[in-house]
Amino acid sequence: SLSALWGKLAAEILMQNWDIALEELNRLKEIIDSKSFLSPLNQVQSRIWLMHWSLFIFFNHDNGRTQIIDLFNQDKYVTLTTKLKVSMFCY
């Protein structure tokens, strides 16, 4: 389930297993970006949370600097970054 994947991602981040956390992040991203969501609002909210949690990984993973740029520049995420830039980029 999606809740279990969010929990696994959080656990890997807390244990600082950056490689596994990145795998879990990518798995969640694939699910979120699929069209299987019941509500577009839930999909947008999940993308926002994905971006938030991704900061922990991208700032600590060896390849994180390039991957954060790749994620935030994807079409589905560019709109969110412009709308959330104040709260998101204060980190």
N, C-alpha and C positions, 0 to 999 in steps of 0.2 A: 504494500500500500504506500501511498505517497507520504503519509505521516511517518511511517517507518523509515523511509529514505531520508526525510528531513532529520530524524533522530540520529540516524547513522552518520549523516554529514556533520551534525553538531558534535557527536562523540569523537569523530576523527579529528576535527578541528581542535577540540579540547585536549586530545592526546598528542597533538602536533604531528600527526601522521599526514604530512602535506601531500605526498603522492597518492595515498588512498583517498584523502579528502578531495583531491582534484578529480579522481575517477568518479566519486560519488556526486560531485558537482556536475560533471558532464552527464552522468546518468539522469540526474534530476532535470537538467536542461533539456535533454531529449524528450522527456515525458512532458515537461511544461510546454515546450514548443510544438508538441503534437496537437492535433486537432481534437483530441479526446476529452477536452475539458467541457464540463456542462455549462459553465458560465464564462463569458469573456472577462467579466470582472474578476473572477477567481484566477483566471490565467494571468491577468495583469498584476494582481496582487502577488501571485507566486513568482513572477518575473522580478518584481521589486525585491522580494525577500531573497531570491537567488543572487541578485546583484549585491545586496547587503552582505550576505554570507560569503560571497566570492571575494570580498575585500580581505578577509582574514587569510584566505588561501593565497591570493595573488601577491600580497605583500610579504609572504613568507616562503613561497615556493620559488625554486631556482628560475623557472621560466615564467614566473608570474607577471612580470612587467609587460611582456609582449602579449600574454594571454588576456590581460585585463583590457588592453587596447582592442584586441580582436573581439572580445565579447561586447564591450560597450559600443563598438562601431557597427555591430550587426543591425540590420534594419529594424528588427523587432525590439531592440534595446535602445536605439538612438533616441527615439521619442521619449522614452522613460528617463534617459540621462538628462535631456534638456528640461524636462518637467521637474526632476528631482535634484537638479544640480546643487541647489542650496543645501539641502539636508544630506545628500549623498557625499558630496565632495568636501564636507567640513572635516572628514577623517584625514 
